[in-house]
């Protein structure tokens, strides 16, 4: 089941900084949510490095797979839309060189500052991966750690009880 419209990824909280020696590239991402739903469609505008913009539609498919449709849009229109949105995140995305899977590490900013999440894109739901030793806890199924979840309720607003529960501390 490797449909071009499917995104299959796993997400992990990370510990330490040893992942930094694997960085091969980085981008800065600003994204805002037009709408987001756990059970329906999420629609977002993303601006990458202040140079390119996309409109993305996502919805749950099966298990950790999600339907994903992405369309380039004019940068000036994306900026105008972005200004009107209240649910936003910003992050620096680091691309890593690892043997298994396409790994990135997102270092969140502003209201999600100090949150760092690694993602690996997979070719199938069943694909096995070897976890790097800096992966601390899998949060793939934790909606609070999704980008849309973090836009709706930023990490800085979780409060100690929720943060401890979700971080497993």
SULSULSUL-V499215 format. One record per helix or strand of 2 or more residues. SS is the DSSP state (hx for helix, st for strand). FROM is the first residue (numbers start at 1). LEN is the number of residues. Records with the same first field share a line. If there is no record, write none. Layout:
SS=FROM-LEN / FROM-LEN
//
This chain:
st=6-9 / 23-13 / 42-7 / 52-9 / 65-8 / 88-9 / 102-7 / 116-6 / 135-4
hx=18-5 / 75-10 / 110-3 / 143-3 / 147-6 / 155-3 / 159-9
//
